[in-house]
């Protein structure tokens, strides 16, 4: 199950607002280019076009930020799992080494017992 996207923090929101404002202010609003009597409602004004672009830009930035946050969260989970696996590996290696020592000691005892039995 994929966790829901976290909400952007206030700093991110302010950054997105600033980016939106820069886009809006990048090209000053021009006077209507329709001197032949065309209505403004027939074609969007440059300001409306910039506002739409800015809104889409901000939405895309927010979407990317949400996706990045989700990826960061997933990476943190993978790192947690990796750390757990590394610990498990260390534990298993230690247990393996202990079992090897026990096996070696049992082999020594077996030899000693065989020697004692042969000598009798």
Short mmCIF file of the C-alpha atoms (twelve columns), coordinates in Angstrom:
data_MODEL
# 
_entry.id   MODEL 
# 
loop_
_atom_site.group_PDB 
_atom_site.id 
_atom_site.type_symbol 
_atom_site.label_atom_id 
_atom_site.label_alt_id 
_atom_site.label_comp_id 
_atom_site.label_asym_id 
_atom_site.label_seq_id 
_atom_site.Cartn_x 
_atom_site.Cartn_y 
_atom_site.Cartn_z 
_atom_site.pdbx_PDB_model_num 
ATOM 1   C CA . UNK A 1   0.000   0.000   0.000   1 
ATOM 2   C CA . UNK A 2   1.398   3.381   -0.974  1 
ATOM 3   C CA . UNK A 3   1.118   5.959   1.796   1 
ATOM 4   C CA . UNK A 4   -0.747  9.178   0.989   1 
ATOM 5   C CA . UNK A 5   1.339   12.131  -0.091  1 
ATOM 6   C CA . UNK A 6   2.312   14.411  2.784   1 
ATOM 7   C CA . UNK A 7   1.160   18.023  2.679   1 
ATOM 8   C CA . UNK A 8   3.868   20.516  1.627   1 
ATOM 9   C CA . UNK A 9   5.296   22.498  4.499   1 
ATOM 10  C CA . UNK A 10  4.718   26.278  4.793   1 
ATOM 11  C CA . UNK A 11  8.210   27.047  3.462   1 
ATOM 12  C CA . UNK A 12  7.454   25.099  0.288   1 
ATOM 13  C CA . UNK A 13  4.127   26.871  -0.106  1 
ATOM 14  C CA . UNK A 14  5.817   30.277  0.203   1 
ATOM 15  C CA . UNK A 15  8.450   29.243  -2.357  1 
ATOM 16  C CA . UNK A 16  5.723   28.186  -4.780  1 
ATOM 17  C CA . UNK A 17  3.845   31.468  -4.263  1 
ATOM 18  C CA . UNK A 18  7.035   33.413  -4.971  1 
ATOM 19  C CA . UNK A 19  7.630   31.368  -8.131  1 
ATOM 20  C CA . UNK A 20  4.055   32.022  -9.262  1 
ATOM 21  C CA . UNK A 21  4.458   35.767  -8.675  1 
ATOM 22  C CA . UNK A 22  7.703   35.812  -10.668 1 
ATOM 23  C CA . UNK A 23  5.980   34.115  -13.589 1 
ATOM 24  C CA . UNK A 24  3.080   36.561  -13.485 1 
ATOM 25  C CA . UNK A 25  5.410   39.568  -13.319 1 
ATOM 26  C CA . UNK A 26  7.841   38.265  -15.965 1 
ATOM 27  C CA . UNK A 27  5.912   39.929  -18.805 1 
ATOM 28  C CA . UNK A 28  3.991   43.136  -18.017 1 
ATOM 29  C CA . UNK A 29  0.326   43.105  -18.894 1 
ATOM 30  C CA . UNK A 30  -0.098  44.426  -22.410 1 
ATOM 31  C CA . UNK A 31  -3.023  46.533  -23.523 1 
ATOM 32  C CA . UNK A 32  -5.556  44.772  -25.660 1 
ATOM 33  C CA . UNK A 33  -4.212  44.119  -29.155 1 
ATOM 34  C CA . UNK A 34  -7.698  44.038  -30.601 1 
ATOM 35  C CA . UNK A 35  -8.286  47.530  -31.947 1 
ATOM 36  C CA . UNK A 36  -10.685 46.171  -34.568 1 
ATOM 37  C CA . UNK A 37  -13.446 45.862  -32.005 1 
ATOM 38  C CA . UNK A 38  -12.912 42.220  -31.047 1 
ATOM 39  C CA . UNK A 39  -14.230 41.384  -27.619 1 
ATOM 40  C CA . UNK A 40  -11.865 40.410  -24.812 1 
ATOM 41  C CA . UNK A 41  -14.043 37.408  -24.050 1 
ATOM 42  C CA . UNK A 42  -13.214 35.925  -27.475 1 
ATOM 43  C CA . UNK A 43  -9.486  35.645  -26.658 1 
ATOM 44  C CA . UNK A 44  -7.822  35.485  -23.255 1 
ATOM 45  C CA . UNK A 45  -5.844  38.538  -22.273 1 
ATOM 46  C CA . UNK A 46  -2.088  38.199  -21.762 1 
ATOM 47  C CA . UNK A 47  -2.656  38.514  -18.006 1 
ATOM 48  C CA . UNK A 48  -5.163  35.645  -18.069 1 
ATOM 49  C CA . UNK A 49  -2.731  33.544  -20.110 1 
ATOM 50  C CA . UNK A 50  0.061   34.306  -17.631 1 
ATOM 51  C CA . UNK A 51  -2.204  33.534  -14.679 1 
ATOM 52  C CA . UNK A 52  -3.160  30.201  -16.222 1 
ATOM 53  C CA . UNK A 53  0.472   29.386  -16.954 1 
ATOM 54  C CA . UNK A 54  1.482   30.417  -13.446 1 
ATOM 55  C CA . UNK A 55  -1.240  28.275  -11.889 1 
ATOM 56  C CA . UNK A 56  -0.205  25.271  -13.976 1 
ATOM 57  C CA . UNK A 57  3.434   25.947  -13.122 1 
ATOM 58  C CA . UNK A 58  2.694   26.096  -9.395  1 
ATOM 59  C CA . UNK A 59  0.536   22.966  -9.606  1 
ATOM 60  C CA . UNK A 60  3.346   21.125  -11.404 1 
ATOM 61  C CA . UNK A 61  5.867   22.271  -8.793  1 
ATOM 62  C CA . UNK A 62  3.558   21.139  -5.985  1 
ATOM 63  C CA . UNK A 63  3.014   17.811  -7.729  1 
ATOM 64  C CA . UNK A 64  6.754   17.311  -8.134  1 
ATOM 65  C CA . UNK A 65  7.328   18.260  -4.482  1 
ATOM 66  C CA . UNK A 66  4.706   15.743  -3.377  1 
ATOM 67  C CA . UNK A 67  6.223   13.033  -5.533  1 
ATOM 68  C CA . UNK A 68  9.709   13.852  -4.226  1 
ATOM 69  C CA . UNK A 69  8.415   13.666  -0.644  1 
ATOM 70  C CA . UNK A 70  6.848   10.267  -1.381  1 
ATOM 71  C CA . UNK A 71  10.119  9.028   -2.901  1 
ATOM 72  C CA . UNK A 72  12.079  10.377  0.076   1 
ATOM 73  C CA . UNK A 73  9.705   8.580   2.424   1 
ATOM 74  C CA . UNK A 74  10.068  5.342   0.469   1 
ATOM 75  C CA . UNK A 75  13.867  5.725   0.441   1 
ATOM 76  C CA . UNK A 76  13.848  6.188   4.213   1 
ATOM 77  C CA . UNK A 77  11.818  2.982   4.535   1 
ATOM 78  C CA . UNK A 78  14.281  1.115   2.286   1 
ATOM 79  C CA . UNK A 79  17.213  2.454   4.318   1 
ATOM 80  C CA . UNK A 80  15.478  1.296   7.493   1 
ATOM 81  C CA . UNK A 81  14.961  -2.168  5.977   1 
ATOM 82  C CA . UNK A 82  18.577  -2.239  4.770   1 
ATOM 83  C CA . UNK A 83  19.818  -1.341  8.239   1 
ATOM 84  C CA . UNK A 84  17.666  -4.088  9.703   1 
ATOM 85  C CA . UNK A 85  19.060  -6.589  7.187   1 
ATOM 86  C CA . UNK A 86  22.638  -5.580  7.990   1 
ATOM 87  C CA . UNK A 87  21.951  -6.127  11.704  1 
ATOM 88  C CA . UNK A 88  20.319  -9.484  10.964  1 
ATOM 89  C CA . UNK A 89  23.346  -10.494 8.874   1 
ATOM 90  C CA . UNK A 90  25.719  -9.604  11.733  1 
ATOM 91  C CA . UNK A 91  23.611  -11.624 14.161  1 
ATOM 92  C CA . UNK A 92  23.589  -14.622 11.816  1 
ATOM 93  C CA . UNK A 93  27.339  -14.390 11.217  1 
ATOM 94  C CA . UNK A 94  27.950  -14.312 14.978  1 
ATOM 95  C CA . UNK A 95  25.672  -17.317 15.472  1 
ATOM 96  C CA . UNK A 96  27.403  -19.150 12.616  1 
ATOM 97  C CA . UNK A 97  30.804  -18.485 14.179  1 
ATOM 98  C CA . UNK A 98  29.552  -19.802 17.531  1 
ATOM 99  C CA . UNK A 99  28.232  -22.964 15.867  1 
ATOM 100 C CA . UNK A 100 31.546  -23.489 14.069  1 
ATOM 101 C CA . UNK A 101 33.360  -23.245 17.433  1 
ATOM 102 C CA . UNK A 102 30.924  -25.746 18.982  1 
ATOM 103 C CA . UNK A 103 31.370  -28.104 16.005  1 
ATOM 104 C CA . UNK A 104 35.162  -27.843 16.255  1 
ATOM 105 C CA . UNK A 105 35.021  -28.543 20.008  1 
ATOM 106 C CA . UNK A 106 32.741  -31.555 19.431  1 
ATOM 107 C CA . UNK A 107 35.185  -32.920 16.841  1 
ATOM 108 C CA . UNK A 108 38.024  -32.529 19.375  1 
ATOM 109 C CA . UNK A 109 35.989  -34.353 22.018  1 
ATOM 110 C CA . UNK A 110 35.174  -37.106 19.511  1 
ATOM 111 C CA . UNK A 111 38.879  -37.601 18.791  1 
ATOM 112 C CA . UNK A 112 39.680  -37.669 22.510  1 
ATOM 113 C CA . UNK A 113 36.926  -40.240 23.118  1 
ATOM 114 C CA . UNK A 114 38.168  -42.383 20.241  1 
ATOM 115 C CA . UNK A 115 41.711  -42.217 21.598  1 
ATOM 116 C CA . UNK A 116 40.513  -43.232 25.063  1 
ATOM 117 C CA . UNK A 117 38.456  -46.107 23.626  1 
ATOM 118 C CA . UNK A 118 41.372  -47.368 21.516  1 
ATOM 119 C CA . UNK A 119 43.714  -47.324 24.433  1 
ATOM 120 C CA . UNK A 120 41.483  -49.569 26.485  1 
# 
